[in-house]
């Protein structure tokens, strides 16, 4: 089950962060460039790459994960047949949050 307050959105590389009121709660079918998942509302945070194209976001000095940025999402996490994209993206984020409950420092 997705963490309460999980927000998934699509973003093209180099595009500035949108204000929190302009984020989408459902990604579109084109998550090839990048996607972002935040826990509750997006907030300013620092990113650390923990796997190729997978960045965990946290607010120092804490190590709690507040978001996940995934570049080239479908390249790294191919969409299984007959699986809705939103369900797949949510499952991937859940697995990442289980693997990385805190930012490895």
Number of C-alpha atoms within 10 A of each C-alpha: 6 14 13 8 12 18 21 24 18 24 22 14 12 8 7 8 13 11 10 11 8 8 18 13 14 15 19 13 10 14 21 17 16 20 24 26 25 21 17 14 15 19 16 10 13 14 18 15 15 12 9 10 14 21 19 29 25 21 15 9 6 9 15 16 21 25 26 23 23 25 22 17 22 17 12 13 12 11 15 9 6 6 10 11 19 15 12 15 25 19 14 14 22 16 13 14 19 10 9 14 14 16 19 12 5
